Amino acid sequence: MTDIVIIGAGQAGASLAIKLRALGHEGKLTLIGEESSPPYQRPPLSKGFLLGEMELDRLYLRPLSFWEEQGVTLQIGEQVSSIERTAKTVRVGDKTIPYDQLALTMGSQPRCLPESIGGGLPGVYTVRTLADVETMKPEFHRGRHMLIVGGGYIGLEAAAVGAKLGLKVTLIEMAPRILQRVAASETSDYFRKIHTDHGVQIIENTGLARLSGDTRVTGAVLSDGSEIDVDFIVVGVGIAPLTLLAEEAGLVIENGIHTDELGRTSDPNIWAAGDCTSFPHRGGRLRLESVGHAIDQAETVAQNMLGAMVPYCAKPWFWSDQYDVKLQIAGLNTGYDRVITRKGDSESISFWYYKGDTLLAVDAMNDARAYMIGKRLIEADKSPDPAIIAELGTDLRMLLKI
């Protein structure tokens, strides 16, 4: 029987292991993770868990007993130091683990502030792992001043938590507007107003020059020369794929671990899935950072490791929870040239991204119907007339029948 080793015990690695067993794989299955916790959900870390609304055991994807029942050797708190492709082994500490097929699902890591500007000072945090959030949680006391560096979704979610817990929150974004890399100005404007209405100070077009403090961070000097006193800092300036292990093993790297449409790397015995991969997409290559992608690609790779040879077809979707707003995103807005606004009731609105006459993506705020219908339209390559989308009397469900 085939022995399979999976490196990376996050959402992709866990989904891959679960799918392999569901499909009938009976060989040895080893799941290796650097963190000391069993596989868990990451999205609630910067939302419900940080707010104290979700208990630790609810984060776990499966109870610890599940992995034993499924015959999965779960090796957590262990780091793979090397992959020996010729011998088909991986090195973990002083142990060597053989494999017939190997899957890389290492995910990604947050970008940190440079040490040269004080990024290594105590009191400066990133939001990626359970340990990150458990370490920073004690900082969230009413009246303290939190500085957030970066106006993407992670930064905005942390700002929402801080504001709800009664902290003074300042967020700086070096781009001209928050969410500039991922959303239209309409979505930026919507969330800017939500945050400022909750007391968050948002400073755009302003970067961080340096941090001050001796034994821990106490202040920040901004790129415009202004100085602010802070109690702690949360950094949300993006993530980078974890590819070093693959690179040292001689695999092809291209904005992530290069895979073909099946999820196979440049070594036919090694596969990859999740944040750490780049894969073929509509004539180019794409790397996605989302739970949905991690699950879908991992499950496709599981099928292909067992011989199905099914091409992976990405169906991008994302979400963010801030205050009482649930943002749901369908599709990819890359290349859009206009945005159609569709107003719902007093608490819902959606923005529809078009390139010419082609619908690319939908941002839906508290509008699950717009999201679901937009997602189905995009996946079916259907593009309704933008004027119909903007018309409030339009029953969106009828668009699916066009």
Secondary structure, 3 states (H helix, E strand, C coil): CCCEEEECCCHHHHHHHHHHHHCCCCCCEEEEECCCCCCECCHHHHCHHHHCCCCHHHHECCCHHHHHHCCEEEEECCCEEEEECCCCEEEECCEEEECCEEEECCCEEECCCCHHHCCCCCCEEECCCHHHHHHHHHHCCCCCEEEEECCCHHHHHHHHHHHHCCCEEEEEECCCCCCCCCCCHHHHHHHHHHHHHCCCEEEECCCEEEEECCCCCCEEEECCCCEEECCEEEECCCEEECCHHHHHCCCCECCCEECCCCCECCCCCEEECCCCEEEEECCEEECCCCHHHHHHHHHHHHHHHCCCCCCCCCCCEEEEEECCEEEEEEECCCCCCEEEEEECCCCCEEEEEEECCEEEEEEEECCHHHHHHHHHHHHCCCCCCHHHHHCCCCCHHHHHHC
